[in-house]
Amino acid sequence: MSYSIFLVRFVDGEVVALDAERFRQVTEPYVVAGGPEEGFSQVRAEDGGEADLYHESQNEAGMVCVTATHFACGAMLGVLARLAAALGASIVPQSGGALIFHEEDRGHLSADLQETALVIAPTADGLRAAFDAR
């Protein structure tokens, strides 16, 4: 899919750094090219579906966002949803809105995302249904 989603962690309406070590742990089994040190990882899910992940953790702000592009809509959606959940991140599609995993996460989003945020299960099916609904 030529579409981008952003994994972003919000606390009290502000974007905060993601845990780069947790990112590495979750993505490591799927990485086929690149890696955390390169700021780019190509990952492949168990069904062969791939995604390109862009991430920067080498600056003083830490890893503030993971951008997923060119991702397959099979098992890769589950990988992305699990990654977001493990990072405590919301999923923000390029088309807007936010996808969260718990209603209590809504209050941490920036004000412009709170009203339209959709609560989903951190699964491939949950993410697919959210994409279909938007």
N, CA, C and O atoms as a Tinker XYZ file with bonds, in Angstrom:
   536  protein
     1  N      0.851000   -1.168000    0.000000    73     2
     2  CA     0.000000    0.000000    0.000000    64     1     3
     3  C      0.899000    1.233000    0.000000    63     2     4     5
     4  O      1.799000    1.332000    0.834000    81     3
     5  N      0.680000    2.157000   -0.899000    73     3     6
     6  CA     1.453000    3.392000   -0.938000    64     5     7
     7  C      0.720000    4.440000   -0.105000    63     6     8     9
     8  O      0.054000    5.326000   -0.642000    81     7
     9  N      0.850000    4.327000    1.163000    73     7    10
    10  CA     0.128000    5.121000    2.134000    64     9    11
    11  C      1.031000    5.189000    3.349000    63    10    12    13
    12  O      1.788000    4.251000    3.598000    81    11
    13  N      0.978000    6.243000    4.094000    73    11    14
    14  CA     1.833000    6.370000    5.271000    64    13    15
    15  C      1.009000    6.435000    6.540000    63    14    16    17
    16  O     -0.075000    7.019000    6.577000    81    15
    17  N      1.551000    5.821000    7.577000    73    15    18
    18  CA     1.010000    5.990000    8.913000    64    17    19
    19  C      2.167000    6.390000    9.818000    63    18    20    21
    20  O      3.326000    6.064000    9.560000    81    19
    21  N      1.828000    7.096000   10.869000    73    19    22
    22  CA     2.829000    7.592000   11.800000    64    21    23
    23  C      2.519000    7.017000   13.179000    63    22    24    25
    24  O      1.378000    7.069000   13.636000    81    23
    25  N      3.527000    6.476000   13.831000    73    23    26
    26  CA     3.397000    5.992000   15.200000    64    25    27
    27  C      3.972000    7.080000   16.093000    63    26    28    29
    28  O      5.167000    7.371000   16.044000    81    27
    29  N      3.114000    7.674000   16.904000    73    27    30
    30  CA     3.489000    8.824000   17.714000    64    29    31
    31  C      2.955000    8.616000   19.122000    63    30    32    33
    32  O      1.815000    8.189000   19.305000    81    31
    33  N      3.778000    8.916000   20.110000    73    31    34
    34  CA     3.349000    8.801000   21.504000    64    33    35
    35  C      3.046000   10.193000   22.035000    63    34    36    37
    36  O      3.859000   11.110000   21.919000    81    35
    37  N      1.856000   10.333000   22.621000    73    35    38
    38  CA     1.422000   11.604000   23.198000    64    37    39
    39  C      1.296000   11.473000   24.710000    63    38    40    41
    40  O      0.824000   10.452000   25.211000    81    39
    41  N      1.712000   12.488000   25.424000    73    39    42
    42  CA     1.484000   12.600000   26.863000    64    41    43
    43  C      1.031000   14.032000   27.124000    63    42    44    45
    44  O      1.742000   14.987000   26.809000    81    43
    45  N     -0.143000   14.167000   27.695000    73    43    46
    46  CA    -0.712000   15.478000   28.009000    64    45    47
    47  C     -0.704000   16.410000   26.798000    63    46    48    49
    48  O     -0.385000   17.593000   26.915000    81    47
    49  N     -1.060000   15.863000   25.635000    73    47    50
    50  CA    -1.183000   16.656000   24.426000    64    49    51
    51  C      0.114000   16.934000   23.692000    63    50    52    53
    52  O      0.103000   17.560000   22.631000    81    51
    53  N      1.225000   16.482000   24.236000    73    51    54
    54  CA     2.536000   16.731000   23.634000    64    53    55
    55  C      3.123000   15.428000   23.096000    63    54    56    57
    56  O      2.889000   14.353000   23.648000    81    55
    57  N      3.887000   15.541000   22.014000    73    55    58
    58  CA     4.599000   14.390000   21.463000    64    57    59
    59  C      5.828000   14.141000   22.329000    63    58    60    61
    60  O      6.594000   15.059000   22.624000    81    59
    61  N      6.002000   12.886000   22.729000    73    59    62
    62  CA     7.171000   12.503000   23.527000    64    61    63
    63  C      7.916000   11.378000   22.815000    63    62    64    65
    64  O      7.370000   10.711000   21.936000    81    63
    65  N      9.152000   11.184000   23.204000    73    63    66
    66  CA    10.012000   10.198000   22.550000    64    65    67
    67  C      9.497000    8.772000   22.755000    63    66    68    69
    68  O      8.947000    8.421000   23.798000    81    67
    69  N      9.701000    7.981000   21.721000    73    67    70
    70  CA     9.417000    6.553000   21.781000    64    69    71
    71  C     10.648000    5.841000   22.328000    63    70    72    73
    72  O     11.760000    6.362000   22.245000    81    71
    73  N     10.449000    4.669000   22.879000    73    71    74
    74  CA    11.544000    3.876000   23.427000    64    73    75
    75  C     12.279000    3.172000   22.282000    63    74    76    77
    76  O     11.774000    2.195000   21.727000    81    75
    77  N     13.456000    3.662000   21.933000    73    75    78
    78  CA    14.221000    3.113000   20.808000    64    77    79
    79  C     14.627000    1.663000   21.053000    63    78    80    81
    80  O     14.665000    0.867000   20.114000    81    79
    81  N     14.925000    1.316000   22.283000    73    79    82
    82  CA    15.306000   -0.072000   22.583000    64    81    83
    83  C     14.104000   -0.992000   22.421000    63    82    84    85
    84  O     14.241000   -2.102000   21.906000    81    83
    85  N     12.942000   -0.551000   22.848000    73    83    86
    86  CA    11.715000   -1.357000   22.669000    64    85    87
    87  C     11.410000   -1.504000   21.176000    63    86    88    89
    88  O     11.003000   -2.578000   20.731000    81    87
    89  N     11.601000   -0.441000   20.408000    73    87    90
    90  CA    11.428000   -0.499000   18.959000    64    89    91
    91  C     12.319000   -1.595000   18.371000    63    90    92    93
    92  O     11.867000   -2.421000   17.578000    81    91
    93  N     13.584000   -1.587000   18.772000    73    91    94
    94  CA    14.526000   -2.586000   18.268000    64    93    95
    95  C     14.077000   -3.999000   18.622000    63    94    96    97
    96  O     14.110000   -4.891000   17.774000    81    95
    97  N     13.663000   -4.204000   19.856000    73    95    98
    98  CA    13.235000   -5.531000   20.308000    64    97    99
    99  C     12.045000   -6.054000   19.506000    63    98   100   101
   100  O     12.018000   -7.220000   19.114000    81    99
   101  N     11.073000   -5.196000   19.267000    73    99   102
   102  CA     9.857000   -5.625000   18.572000    64   101   103
   103  C     10.114000   -5.855000   17.084000    63   102   104   105
   104  O      9.594000   -6.807000   16.503000    81   103
   105  N     10.916000   -4.985000   16.465000    73   103   106
   106  CA    11.110000   -5.088000   15.015000    64   105   107
   107  C     12.204000   -6.068000   14.609000    63   106   108   109
   108  O     12.190000   -6.569000   13.485000    81   107
   109  N     13.132000   -6.346000   15.484000    73   107   110
   110  CA    14.294000   -7.181000   15.134000    64   109   111
   111  C     13.951000   -8.491000   14.415000    63   110   112   113
   112  O     14.624000   -8.832000   13.442000    81   111
   113  N     12.935000   -9.233000   14.855000    73   111   114
   114  CA    12.636000  -10.490000   14.157000    64   113   115
   115  C     12.141000  -10.310000   12.716000    63   114   116   117
   116  O     12.131000  -11.265000   11.940000    81   115
   117  N     11.737000   -9.098000   12.363000    73   115   118
   118  CA    11.145000   -8.849000   11.051000    64   117   119
   119  C     12.076000   -8.097000   10.093000    63   118   120   121
   120  O     11.786000   -8.012000    8.900000    81   119
   121  N     13.180000   -7.554000   10.593000    73   119   122
   122  CA    14.057000   -6.718000    9.767000    64   121   123
   123  C     14.787000   -7.558000    8.724000    63   122   124   125
   124  O     15.429000   -8.559000    9.042000    81   123
   125  N     14.671000   -7.118000    7.455000    73   123   126
   126  CA    15.390000   -7.775000    6.357000    64   125   127
   127  C     16.431000   -6.844000    5.741000    63   126   128   129
   128  O     17.300000   -7.300000    4.997000    81   127
   129  N     16.356000   -5.555000    6.037000    73   127   130
   130  CA    17.348000   -4.584000    5.564000    64   129   131
   131  C     17.326000   -3.383000    6.495000    63   130   132   133
   132  O     16.289000   -3.061000    7.077000    81   131
   133  N     18.468000   -2.720000    6.637000    73   131   134
   134  CA    18.552000   -1.544000    7.490000    64   133   135
   135  C     18.541000   -1.930000    8.953000    63   134   136   137
   136  O     18.952000   -3.028000    9.328000    81   135
   137  N     18.069000   -1.017000    9.767000    73   135   138
   138  CA    17.997000   -1.241000   11.200000    64   137   139
   139  C     17.970000    0.078000   11.941000    63   138   140   141
   140  O     18.067000    1.141000   11.327000    81   139
   141  N     17.837000    0.018000   13.257000    73   139   142
   142  CA    17.721000    1.243000   14.045000    64   141   143
   143  C     18.861000    2.239000   13.830000    63   142   144   145
   144  O     18.634000    3.449000   13.841000    81   143
   145  N     20.065000    1.749000   13.640000    73   143   146
   146  CA    21.203000    2.651000   13.461000    64   145   147
   147  C     21.141000    3.417000   12.146000    63   146   148   149
   148  O     21.679000    4.520000   12.046000    81   147
   149  N     20.495000    2.849000   11.143000    73   147   150
   150  CA    20.411000    3.490000    9.834000    64   149   151
   151  C     19.244000    4.468000    9.703000    63   150   152   153
   152  O     19.208000    5.256000    8.758000    81   151
   153  N     18.293000    4.428000   10.633000    73   151   154
   154  CA    17.126000    5.292000   10.523000    64   153   155
   155  C     16.088000    4.770000    9.551000    63   154   156   157
   156  O     15.093000    5.441000    9.279000    81   155
   157  N     16.314000    3.581000    9.027000    73   155   158
   158  CA    15.395000    2.940000    8.074000    64   157   159
   159  C     15.451000    1.440000    8.306000    63   158   160   161
   160  O     16.526000    0.861000    8.464000    81   159
   161  N     14.290000    0.826000    8.325000    73   159   162
   162  CA    14.220000   -0.629000    8.407000    64   161   163
   163  C     13.191000   -1.124000    7.410000    63   162   164   165
   164  O     12.068000   -0.621000    7.362000    81   163
   165  N     13.573000   -2.102000    6.623000    73   163   166
   166  CA    12.593000   -2.806000    5.813000    64   165   167
   167  C     12.254000   -4.057000    6.600000    63   166   168   169
   168  O     13.142000   -4.814000    6.992000    81   167
   169  N     10.968000   -4.270000    6.829000    73   167   170
   170  CA    10.530000   -5.411000    7.636000    64   169   171
   171  C      9.619000   -6.309000    6.809000    63   170   172   173
   172  O      8.931000   -5.857000    5.893000    81   171
   173  N      9.635000   -7.594000    7.157000    73   171   174
   174  CA     8.813000   -8.579000    6.452000    64   173   175
   175  C      8.075000   -9.420000    7.483000    63   174   176   177
   176  O      8.682000   -9.969000    8.403000    81   175
   177  N      6.761000   -9.514000    7.320000    73   175   178
   178  CA     5.917000  -10.310000    8.217000    64   177   179
   179  C      5.951000  -11.775000    7.797000    63   178   180   181
   180  O      6.505000  -12.130000    6.757000    81   179
   181  N      5.355000  -12.601000    8.617000    73   179   182
   182  CA     5.367000  -14.048000    8.388000    64   181   183
   183  C      4.676000  -14.463000    7.085000    63   182   184   185
   184  O      4.973000  -15.536000    6.560000    81   183
   185  N      3.772000  -13.653000    6.554000    73   183   186
   186  CA     3.108000  -13.996000    5.290000    64   185   187
   187  C      3.848000  -13.424000    4.074000    63   186   188   189
   188  O      3.369000  -13.536000    2.946000    81   187
   189  N      5.015000  -12.812000    4.308000    73   187   190
   190  CA     5.807000  -12.250000    3.219000    64   189   191
   191  C      5.536000  -10.786000    2.942000    63   190   192   193
   192  O      6.270000  -10.165000    2.173000    81   191
   193  N      4.511000  -10.216000    3.540000    73   191   194
   194  CA     4.201000   -8.797000    3.351000    64   193   195
   195  C      5.270000   -7.921000    3.985000    63   194   196   197
   196  O      5.793000   -8.241000    5.052000    81   195
   197  N      5.589000   -6.829000    3.332000    73   195   198
   198  CA     6.666000   -5.959000    3.793000    64   197   199
   199  C      6.173000   -4.555000    4.111000    63   198   200   201
   200  O      5.050000   -4.173000    3.781000    81   199
   201  N      7.057000   -3.798000    4.766000    73   199   202
   202  CA     6.829000   -2.374000    5.042000    64   201   203
   203  C      8.181000   -1.698000    5.164000    63   202   204   205
   204  O      9.175000   -2.325000    5.532000    81   203
   205  N      8.204000   -0.422000    4.852000    73   203   206
   206  CA     9.377000    0.409000    5.066000    64   205   207
   207  C      9.107000    1.262000    6.295000    63   206   208   209
   208  O      8.084000    1.941000    6.380000    81   207
   209  N     10.036000    1.220000    7.250000    73   207   210
   210  CA     9.905000    2.013000    8.470000    64   209   211
   211  C     11.014000    3.045000    8.518000    63   210   212   213
   212  O     12.191000    2.714000    8.367000    81   211
   213  N     10.637000    4.284000    8.726000    73   211   214
   214  CA    11.600000    5.367000    8.870000    64   213   215
   215  C     11.554000    5.833000   10.318000    63   214   216   217
   216  O     10.478000    6.076000   10.862000    81   215
   217  N     12.709000    5.955000   10.934000    73   215   218
   218  CA    12.787000    6.287000   12.352000    64   217   219
   219  C     14.112000    6.984000   12.613000    63   218   220   221
   220  O     15.131000    6.647000   12.011000    81   219
   221  N     14.092000    7.929000   13.488000    73   219   222
   222  CA    15.310000    8.653000   13.835000    64   221   223
   223  C     15.453000    8.652000   15.345000    63   222   224   225
   224  O     14.579000    9.150000   16.055000    81   223
   225  N     16.535000    8.103000   15.831000    73   223   226
   226  CA    16.751000    8.100000   17.279000    64   225   227
   227  C     18.133000    8.612000   17.645000    63   226   228   229
   228  O     18.583000    8.438000   18.777000    81   227
   229  N     18.805000    9.240000   16.696000    73   227   230
   230  CA    20.173000    9.665000   16.941000    64   229   231
   231  C     20.286000   11.121000   17.399000    63   230   232   233
   232  O     21.395000   11.606000   17.623000    81   231
   233  N     19.162000   11.825000   17.543000    73   231   234
   234  CA    19.250000   13.221000   17.975000    64   233   235
   235  C     18.831000   13.361000   19.438000    63   234   236   237
   236  O     18.410000   12.387000   20.061000    81   235
   237  N     18.946000   14.569000   19.983000    73   235   238
   238  CA    18.667000   14.789000   21.406000    64   237   239
   239  C     17.197000   14.583000   21.764000    63   238   240   241
   240  O     16.887000   14.312000   22.924000    81   239
   241  N     16.291000   14.703000   20.805000    73   239   242
   242  CA    14.871000   14.505000   21.078000    64   241   243
   243  C     14.509000   13.028000   21.145000    63   242   244   245
   244  O     13.419000   12.674000   21.593000    81   243
   245  N     15.412000   12.170000   20.704000    73   243   246
   246  CA    15.126000   10.749000   20.690000    64   245   247
   247  C     14.281000   10.389000   19.481000    63   246   248   249
   248  O     14.181000   11.167000   18.532000    81   247
   249  N     13.683000    9.228000   19.514000    73   247   250
   250  CA    12.835000    8.742000   18.424000    64   249   251
   251  C     11.436000    9.292000   18.654000    63   250   252   253
   252  O     10.691000    8.774000   19.487000    81   251
   253  N     11.077000   10.339000   17.920000    73   251   254
   254  CA     9.777000   10.977000   18.154000    64   253   255
   255  C      8.675000   10.419000   17.262000    63   254   256   257
   256  O      7.496000   10.664000   17.518000    81   255
   257  N      9.034000    9.681000   16.228000    73   255   258
   258  CA     8.019000    9.163000   15.317000    64   257   259
   259  C      8.602000    7.997000   14.534000    63   258   260   261
   260  O      9.794000    7.965000   14.231000    81   259
   261  N      7.752000    7.057000   14.219000    73   259   262
   262  CA     8.077000    6.005000   13.256000    64   261   263
   263  C      7.073000    6.169000   12.127000    63   262   264   265
   264  O      5.865000    6.200000   12.359000    81   263
   265  N      7.574000    6.272000   10.913000    73   263   266
   266  CA     6.713000    6.377000    9.741000    64   265   267
   267  C      6.759000    5.061000    8.991000    63   266   268   269
   268  O      7.835000    4.574000    8.645000    81   267
   269  N      5.592000    4.485000    8.740000    73   267   270
   270  CA     5.495000    3.238000    7.981000    64   269   271
   271  C      4.906000    3.558000    6.610000    63   270   272   273
   272  O      3.860000    4.197000    6.503000    81   271
   273  N      5.596000    3.102000    5.565000    73   271   274
   274  CA     5.133000    3.307000    4.194000    64   273   275
   275  C      5.218000    1.998000    3.437000    63   274   276   277
   276  O      5.858000    1.045000    3.882000    81   275
   277  N      4.563000    1.962000    2.286000    73   275   278
   278  CA     4.615000    0.796000    1.385000    64   277   279
   279  C      4.353000   -0.508000    2.136000    63   278   280   281
   280  O      5.046000   -1.503000    1.924000    81   279
   281  N      3.354000   -0.498000    3.009000    73   279   282
   282  CA     3.099000   -1.689000    3.813000    64   281   283
   283  C      1.994000   -2.546000    3.209000    63   282   284   285
   284  O      1.028000   -2.047000    2.632000    81   283
   285  N      2.174000   -3.855000    3.363000    73   283   286
   286  CA     1.191000   -4.829000    2.908000    64   285   287
   287  C      0.026000   -4.852000    3.893000    63   286   288   289
   288  O      0.185000   -4.520000    5.067000    81   287
   289  N     -1.132000   -5.244000    3.405000    73   287   290
   290  CA    -2.335000   -5.231000    4.251000    64   289   291
   291  C     -2.655000   -6.576000    4.881000    63   290   292   293
   292  O     -3.773000   -6.777000    5.356000    81   291
   293  N     -1.719000   -7.486000    4.898000    73   291   294
   294  CA    -1.924000   -8.770000    5.544000    64   293   295
   295  C     -1.385000   -8.749000    6.965000    63   294   296   297
   296  O     -1.750000   -7.901000    7.780000    81   295
   297  N     -0.510000   -9.701000    7.237000    73   295   298
   298  CA     0.060000   -9.841000    8.580000    64   297   299
   299  C      0.852000   -8.605000    9.005000    63   298   300   301
   300  O      1.014000   -8.360000   10.201000    81   299
   301  N      1.344000   -7.828000    8.048000    73   299   302
   302  CA     2.103000   -6.622000    8.391000    64   301   303
   303  C      1.266000   -5.651000    9.203000    63   302   304   305
   304  O      1.804000   -4.941000   10.052000    81   303
   305  N     -0.039000   -5.602000    8.962000    73   303   306
   306  CA    -0.887000   -4.718000    9.773000    64   305   307
   307  C     -0.825000   -5.123000   11.236000    63   306   308   309
   308  O     -0.830000   -4.266000   12.120000    81   307
   309  N     -0.768000   -6.421000   11.497000    73   307   310
   310  CA    -0.631000   -6.893000   12.872000    64   309   311
   311  C      0.703000   -6.500000   13.476000    63   310   312   313
   312  O      0.767000   -6.108000   14.642000    81   311
   313  N      1.768000   -6.600000   12.696000    73   311   314
   314  CA     3.096000   -6.190000   13.164000    64   313   315
   315  C      3.077000   -4.707000   13.530000    63   314   316   317
   316  O      3.570000   -4.322000   14.590000    81   315
   317  N      2.517000   -3.886000   12.667000    73   315   318
   318  CA     2.468000   -2.446000   12.929000    64   317   319
   319  C      1.612000   -2.116000   14.152000    63   318   320   321
   320  O      1.978000   -1.262000   14.959000    81   319
   321  N      0.484000   -2.791000   14.282000    73   319   322
   322  CA    -0.386000   -2.551000   15.440000    64   321   323
   323  C      0.309000   -2.982000   16.731000    63   322   324   325
   324  O      0.245000   -2.271000   17.734000    81   323
   325  N      0.967000   -4.131000   16.716000    73   323   326
   326  CA     1.692000   -4.597000   17.906000    64   325   327
   327  C      2.855000   -3.669000   18.242000    63   326   328   329
   328  O      3.130000   -3.411000   19.413000    81   327
   329  N      3.536000   -3.168000   17.214000    73   327   330
   330  CA     4.635000   -2.229000   17.449000    64   329   331
   331  C      4.113000   -0.959000   18.122000    63   330   332   333
   332  O      4.687000   -0.492000   19.106000    81   331
   333  N      3.037000   -0.410000   17.594000    73   331   334
   334  CA     2.457000    0.798000   18.188000    64   333   335
   335  C      2.058000    0.550000   19.641000    63   334   336   337
   336  O      2.333000    1.372000   20.515000    81   335
   337  N      1.416000   -0.576000   19.894000    73   335   338
   338  CA     0.994000   -0.892000   21.257000    64   337   339
   339  C      2.204000   -1.032000   22.186000    63   338   340   341
   340  O      2.186000   -0.528000   23.309000    81   339
   341  N      3.242000   -1.710000   21.725000    73   339   342
   342  CA     4.442000   -1.903000   22.544000    64   341   343
   343  C      5.128000   -0.578000   22.857000    63   342   344   345
   344  O      5.728000   -0.425000   23.921000    81   343
   345  N      5.041000    0.374000   21.941000    73   343   346
   346  CA     5.660000    1.684000   22.131000    64   345   347
   347  C      4.765000    2.659000   22.883000    63   346   348   349
   348  O      5.194000    3.764000   23.214000    81   347
   349  N      3.523000    2.261000   23.158000    73   347   350
   350  CA     2.578000    3.174000   23.790000    64   349   351
   351  C      2.202000    4.307000   22.860000    63   350   352   353
   352  O      1.886000    5.412000   23.302000    81   351
   353  N      2.238000    4.023000   21.549000    73   351   354
   354  CA     2.009000    5.047000   20.534000    64   353   355
   355  C      0.599000    4.979000   19.973000    63   354   356   357
   356  O     -0.055000    3.936000   20.005000    81   355
   357  N      0.154000    6.094000   19.469000    73   355   358
   358  CA    -1.066000    6.159000   18.678000    64   357   359
   359  C     -0.667000    5.994000   17.224000    63   358   360   361
   360  O      0.471000    6.278000   16.850000    81   359
   361  N     -1.597000    5.536000   16.409000    73   359   362
   362  CA    -1.376000    5.432000   14.972000    64   361   363
   363  C     -2.110000    6.605000   14.330000    63   362   364   365
   364  O     -3.320000    6.761000   14.492000    81   363
   365  N     -1.362000    7.423000   13.602000    73   363   366
   366  CA    -1.959000    8.579000   12.941000    64   365   367
   367  C     -1.786000    8.389000   11.438000    63   366   368   369
   368  O     -0.686000    8.569000   10.915000    81   367
   369  N     -2.866000    8.024000   10.734000    73   367   370
   370  CA    -2.791000    7.862000    9.283000    64   369   371
   371  C     -2.562000    9.203000    8.594000    63   370   372   373
   372  O     -2.914000   10.252000    9.133000    81   371
   373  N     -1.970000    9.166000    7.400000    73   371   374
   374  CA    -1.707000   10.403000    6.654000    64   373   375
   375  C     -2.983000   11.158000    6.345000    63   374   376   377
   376  O     -2.953000   12.373000    6.150000    81   375
   377  N     -4.098000   10.459000    6.297000    73   375   378
   378  CA    -5.368000   11.112000    5.999000    64   377   379
   379  C     -5.981000   11.787000    7.222000    63   378   380   381
   380  O     -7.054000   12.383000    7.132000    81   379
   381  N     -5.306000   11.696000    8.359000    73   379   382
   382  CA    -5.781000   12.360000    9.563000    64   381   383
   383  C     -6.475000   11.424000   10.518000    63   382   384   385
   384  O     -6.633000   10.235000   10.243000    81   383
   385  N     -6.887000   11.968000   11.636000    73   383   386
   386  CA    -7.491000   11.161000   12.677000    64   385   387
   387  C     -6.414000   10.437000   13.454000    63   386   388   389
   388  O     -5.240000   10.485000   13.085000    81   387
   389  N     -6.795000    9.777000   14.507000    73   387   390
   390  CA    -5.854000    8.994000   15.301000    64   389   391
   391  C     -6.528000    7.693000   15.674000    63   390   392   393
   392  O     -7.741000    7.633000   15.870000    81   391
   393  N     -5.720000    6.657000   15.767000    73   391   394
   394  CA    -6.184000    5.351000   16.207000    64   393   395
   395  C     -5.488000    5.055000   17.523000    63   394   396   397
   396  O     -4.261000    5.091000   17.613000    81   395
   397  N     -6.283000    4.764000   18.540000    73   395   398
   398  CA    -5.755000    4.504000   19.875000    64   397   399
   399  C     -6.239000    3.139000   20.331000    63   398   400   401
   400  O     -7.187000    2.589000   19.771000    81   399
   401  N     -5.588000    2.595000   21.349000    73   399   402
   402  CA    -5.912000    1.245000   21.812000    64   401   403
   403  C     -6.741000    1.220000   23.078000    63   402   404   405
   404  O     -7.317000    0.188000   23.421000    81   403
   405  N     -6.811000    2.356000   23.787000    73   403   406
   406  CA    -7.582000    2.444000   25.034000    64   405   407
   407  C     -8.251000    3.812000   25.093000    63   406   408   409
   408  O     -7.648000    4.818000   24.719000    81   407
   409  N     -9.467000    3.850000   25.552000    73   407   410
   410  CA   -10.202000    5.114000   25.644000    64   409   411
   411  C     -9.442000    6.140000   26.484000    63   410   412   413
   412  O     -9.479000    7.334000   26.186000    81   411
   413  N     -8.759000    5.686000   27.525000    73   411   414
   414  CA    -8.032000    6.632000   28.380000    64   413   415
   415  C     -6.853000    7.301000   27.662000    63   414   416   417
   416  O     -6.318000    8.296000   28.151000    81   415
   417  N     -6.448000    6.763000   26.506000    73   415   418
   418  CA    -5.390000    7.398000   25.710000    64   417   419
   419  C     -5.876000    8.683000   25.031000    63   418   420   421
   420  O     -5.069000    9.547000   24.686000    81   419
   421  N     -7.181000    8.808000   24.842000    73   419   422
   422  CA    -7.747000    9.967000   24.145000    64   421   423
   423  C     -7.310000   11.281000   24.792000    63   422   424   425
   424  O     -6.968000   12.232000   24.089000    81   423
   425  N     -7.318000   11.341000   26.110000    73   423   426
   426  CA    -6.956000   12.562000   26.826000    64   425   427
   427  C     -5.500000   12.973000   26.656000    63   426   428   429
   428  O     -5.143000   14.119000   26.929000    81   427
   429  N     -4.665000   12.055000   26.210000    73   427   430
   430  CA    -3.247000   12.387000   26.006000    64   429   431
   431  C     -2.967000   12.926000   24.608000    63   430   432   433
   432  O     -1.920000   13.530000   24.374000    81   431
   433  N     -3.892000   12.714000   23.681000    73   431   434
   434  CA    -3.701000   13.197000   22.307000    64   433   435
   435  C     -3.697000   14.713000   22.264000    63   434   436   437
   436  O     -4.193000   15.372000   23.179000    81   435
   437  N     -3.133000   15.264000   21.192000    73   435   438
   438  CA    -3.240000   16.707000   20.993000    64   437   439
   439  C     -4.719000   17.042000   20.812000    63   438   440   441
   440  O     -5.498000   16.198000   20.371000    81   439
   441  N     -5.098000   18.250000   21.146000    73   439   442
   442  CA    -6.504000   18.655000   21.129000    64   441   443
   443  C     -7.169000   18.406000   19.780000    63   442   444   445
   444  O     -8.335000   18.012000   19.733000    81   443
   445  N     -6.454000   18.627000   18.692000    73   443   446
   446  CA    -7.046000   18.473000   17.362000    64   445   447
   447  C     -7.314000   17.014000   16.992000    63   446   448   449
   448  O     -8.053000   16.750000   16.043000    81   447
   449  N     -6.736000   16.073000   17.713000    73   447   450
   450  CA    -6.964000   14.652000   17.417000    64   449   451
   451  C     -7.965000   13.983000   18.364000    63   450   452   453
   452  O     -8.489000   12.914000   18.049000    81   451
   453  N     -8.232000   14.590000   19.498000    73   451   454
   454  CA    -9.045000   13.938000   20.523000    64   453   455
   455  C    -10.457000   13.579000   20.071000    63   454   456   457
   456  O    -10.911000   12.457000   20.295000    81   455
   457  N    -11.139000   14.498000   19.452000    73   455   458
   458  CA   -12.559000   14.292000   19.139000    64   457   459
   459  C    -12.795000   13.160000   18.145000    63   458   460   461
   460  O    -13.760000   12.408000   18.284000    81   459
   461  N    -11.940000   13.032000   17.163000    73   459   462
   462  CA   -12.169000   12.048000   16.096000    64   461   463
   463  C    -11.384000   10.746000   16.276000    63   462   464   465
   464  O    -11.445000    9.866000   15.418000    81   463
   465  N    -10.654000   10.618000   17.378000    73   463   466
   466  CA    -9.861000    9.399000   17.603000    64   465   467
   467  C    -10.777000    8.183000   17.677000    63   466   468   469
   468  O    -11.880000    8.241000   18.221000    81   467
   469  N    -10.295000    7.095000   17.122000    73   467   470
   470  CA   -11.032000    5.843000   17.082000    64   469   471
   471  C    -10.286000    4.801000   17.904000    63   470   472   473
   472  O     -9.087000    4.600000   17.710000    81   471
   473  N    -10.982000    4.139000   18.817000    73   471   474
   474  CA   -10.376000    3.080000   19.624000    64   473   475
   475  C    -10.444000    1.781000   18.835000    63   474   476   477
   476  O    -11.511000    1.377000   18.373000    81   475
   477  N     -9.279000    1.124000   18.683000    73   475   478
   478  CA    -9.209000   -0.134000   17.944000    64   477   479
   479  C     -8.462000   -1.178000   18.769000    63   478   480   481
   480  O     -7.769000   -0.854000   19.734000    81   479
   481  N     -8.617000   -2.430000   18.369000    73   479   482
   482  CA    -7.822000   -3.504000   18.953000    64   481   483
   483  C     -6.441000   -3.482000   18.300000    63   482   484   485
   484  O     -6.339000   -3.179000   17.111000    81   483
   485  N     -5.381000   -3.793000   19.039000    73   483   486
   486  CA    -4.031000   -3.777000   18.472000    64   485   487
   487  C     -3.739000   -5.039000   17.655000    63   486   488   489
   488  O     -2.819000   -5.800000   17.955000    81   487
   489  N     -4.542000   -5.230000   16.625000    73   487   490
   490  CA    -4.437000   -6.424000   15.782000    64   489   491
   491  C     -4.522000   -6.025000   14.316000    63   490   492   493
   492  O     -4.899000   -4.900000   13.988000    81   491
   493  N     -4.171000   -6.953000   13.441000    73   491   494
   494  CA    -4.310000   -6.709000   12.000000    64   493   495
   495  C     -5.760000   -6.414000   11.652000    63   494   496   497
   496  O     -6.039000   -5.488000   10.890000    81   495
   497  N     -6.681000   -7.189000   12.200000    73   495   498
   498  CA    -8.099000   -6.972000   11.908000    64   497   499
   499  C     -8.584000   -5.619000   12.413000    63   498   500   501
   500  O     -9.366000   -4.948000   11.740000    81   499
   501  N     -8.123000   -5.215000   13.597000    73   499   502
   502  CA    -8.515000   -3.918000   14.140000    64   501   503
   503  C     -8.025000   -2.777000   13.274000    63   502   504   505
   504  O     -8.762000   -1.825000   13.018000    81   503
   505  N     -6.771000   -2.867000   12.818000    73   503   506
   506  CA    -6.210000   -1.810000   11.984000    64   505   507
   507  C     -6.858000   -1.801000   10.614000    63   506   508   509
   508  O     -7.133000   -0.732000   10.068000    81   507
   509  N     -7.107000   -2.970000   10.052000    73   507   510
   510  CA    -7.764000   -3.065000    8.737000    64   509   511
   511  C     -9.161000   -2.458000    8.806000    63   510   512   513
   512  O     -9.546000   -1.698000    7.917000    81   511
   513  N     -9.921000   -2.782000    9.846000    73   511   514
   514  CA   -11.281000   -2.241000    9.995000    64   513   515
   515  C    -11.253000   -0.723000   10.127000    63   514   516   517
   516  O    -12.133000   -0.042000    9.601000    81   515
   517  N    -10.259000   -0.188000   10.821000    73   515   518
   518  CA   -10.146000    1.271000   10.966000    64   517   519
   519  C     -9.856000    1.923000    9.615000    63   518   520   521
   520  O    -10.428000    2.965000    9.295000    81   519
   521  N     -8.978000    1.320000    8.827000    73   519   522
   522  CA    -8.690000    1.861000    7.491000    64   521   523
   523  C     -9.931000    1.817000    6.617000    63   522   524   525
   524  O    -10.205000    2.758000    5.872000    81   523
   525  N    -10.681000    0.728000    6.705000    73   523   526
   526  CA   -11.900000    0.576000    5.895000    64   525   527
   527  C    -12.959000    1.600000    6.324000    63   526   528   529
   528  O    -13.728000    2.076000    5.489000    81   527
   529  N    -13.002000    1.939000    7.609000    73   527   530
   530  CA   -14.016000    2.855000    8.124000    64   529   531
   531  C    -13.714000    4.311000    7.769000    63   530   532   533
   532  O    -14.619000    5.145000    7.776000    81   531
   533  N    -12.478000    4.621000    7.464000    73   531   534
   534  CA   -12.099000    6.023000    7.196000    64   533   535
   535  C    -12.144000    6.261000    5.755000    63   534   536
   536  O    -11.863000    7.371000    5.303000    81   535
